[in-house]
């Protein structure tokens, strides 16, 4: 059985999805982040034959939709993120997950791609069964997925500056420098700013994420209290 590792931040106003501001305010941005996380949690939970792990930072008690998020992760293995940089937190999340579930492949994703569905995750896991690693590039130059048959190789992430427009390229180079040749997954668009939130929501009718973005958009257009 494979491990699905979701790395996420509690959607607390002022701390989550701050690049949506403006035009959104901090509470609106956190609600969009919460919707993205809830859709992603549902996709992971619906992916067959996997062990769900959440590496988290922040308190759901302080987050938008905190009670719903707490209920959504019931039964998950929870890991507190640790490390001084995002790269360290990612590498440590893989290491802590491997310690809890030794010998199992780990596919790691984030909360910025609410368009992920069980079919895509299943395809990524099937490719991971055939390759020592899989890598999902993002349209903005980053990446949305990293799967490793041996999670110890996630230590390569410590060498990579995160959240830049060439993080994806440098991550691939670091993995290849450690002797891996990852299979490449489809390119997805991360939700980083308001324009990307609108673009992703347009492709996801009926989802929590699309509803959250539509609600904020309506408030911005009408000027209603937020």
N, C-alpha and C positions, 0 to 999 in steps of 0.2 A: 504494500500500500504506500502511495506517495503522500508527501506532506505538502499542503498548500499554505504558504506563509504570507499573511497580509500584514504589511507595515503601514501603520496609520497613526494619525494624530487626533486626539479628541477635538471635536469641532467647537472650540471655545471662542466666543467673539473676541476679536482682536488678536487671536493667535492662529486662526485657521483661514486659509485661502485669502490672505490679506491683499494679494494682487488683484482680487476682484474689486477692490476699493481704490478709487471710485470706478464705476458709478455706484456700486453697492455700498452699503454701510457695513460695519463689522458684524452686526447681528445677521443681516441678510447673507453676507458671505459665509458665516458659520452655518446657516441653515442650508445653503447650497452644498457646503462640504458634508454636512450630516446626511443629506439625501444621497450624495455620491457614495458615501461610506455604507449606508444602508443597502443600496442597490448592489454594491460589491460584496458585502457580507452575504446577501441572499444568493448571489451567483456562486460563491465559494461553497456555501452550505448545500447547494443543489448539485454540485459536481460529485459524481459517484466515486466510491472507493478511494476517498481521500481523508486525511486527518487535517482539520482546520486549526491553524495556529495564528494568533494575533499578537504581533509585536507592537506595543502601544506606548504612547507618551501622552501625558496630560490626564485629567480626571474626567470621566464621563459624567460624573455628578455635576460638573460645572459646564457641561456642553449643551448645545442645542439638541433637543430630542434625546437627552441623556438617558431617560428611563427606557425608551424604545431601543436605544443602542445597547444598553446593558442587557436587556432581554434577548437581543439578537445574537449576542456572543455567549449566551448560556451554553455550556457544554464544550466550548472551545478551550484549547490550551492557551493560556495567556502568558506572555513574556514581556517584561518591562524593558523598553529600549534603554541602552546604556552606551556611553561614549561621548566624547567631546565634540565630534563632528558627525555630520550625517553619514559620511562614508564609514566611520567607525561604528555607528549605530546599525547600519546595514550589515556589515561584516559580523558584528556581535550577535545580531538577530539570527543569522545563519548558524553561527557557532552554538548559541543557546538552544536553538531548535534541534540541531544535530545531537546535542548532548541529551536532550529529552527523548529523541526518537532515533537512536543510533542505527546506522546502516540504511537509512531510507533516503531516497532522492527528495530534494526540496525544490519546489517551484515558488518563487517569491514575486509578489505583485504589490502595487500600492493602491491608494484610494483615489487617484486622479483620473482613472479611466472607467467611469461607470458603465461604459458600453460593453465591458467584458461580460460574456455569457458562459454558461457551463460548457457549451459546445466548443468554444474557443479554448477554454482551460483544458478540456479533455484532449483536444488536438495537441496542445502544448505538452501535456504529460505523455502522450503517445510518442511524440518526437523525442522527448527526454529519455524514453525507454530505448531509443535507437541511437542516441548520441550522448556524449558525456556532459554536454551543456546545451541549453537553448537560450536565446537572447531575443527580446522583443523591443525593437527600436521605436522611438516616439518621433512624431512629426517635428517637434521643436528641437531635436538634436539630442534629447535624453533617451531614456528607455523605460518601458512599462513592465517588463518581465525579465527575470533571470532564473533559470532552472539549472541545478547542478546535481549530477549523480553523486558527487562527493562534495558536500557543502563546505569542507575545509578550504576549498579553492576560493570561497568568497573573501578570503583574506586579501585577494588581489584588489578588491574594491578600495582598500585603504590608500592605495596609490593614486586614486582618481578624484579630481576636483568635481564635486557634484553641483547640480543646478546651473550648468553652463550650456552654451549652445553646441559644445563638442563633447559633452559628457558621454554620450553614446559611443562615439568613435574611440574615445580614450578608454572606455570600459572594455570594448572589444579588444583593443590593443593590449590592455593589461591581462585579459584572460588568455589571449594568444601567447603573450609573453610567459605565461605559466604553463604552456604546453597544451592548451585547449583550443578546439576549433568549433565554436558553438554553431548549432543550426539556428538560422534566423527565422523568427516568427513574423507575422504580418505587422506592418507599421500602424500604430494607433495614434490618435490625437490626445494628448494630455489636456486636462482642464487646468490651465494656469492663470488665465485672465478672462475678462468678461467676453471678449470676442470668441475665445475657444469654448467657453461655457455655452454660448448661444449656438455655436456650430455643432457641438456634441449633443445638446438637448434636442436640436432639430431632427436628429437621427434616432431619437429614443422616445417616441410618443407613448404616453401612458405610464412612464416610469416615475419613480419618486424624484429622480433628478430633473427630468423635464418639467414636472409640476412645480418644483422649487424654483427653477429658473424662470418659468412663466409667471409665477407669483411675484418674484422680485421685479421682473420686467414690467408687469402691470402696475406695481407700486411706483416705479420710477416714472412711468408715462403719466400716471394720474396725479402724482404728487401726494398720494395718500400717506398718512402716518405709517412709519415703519415698525 
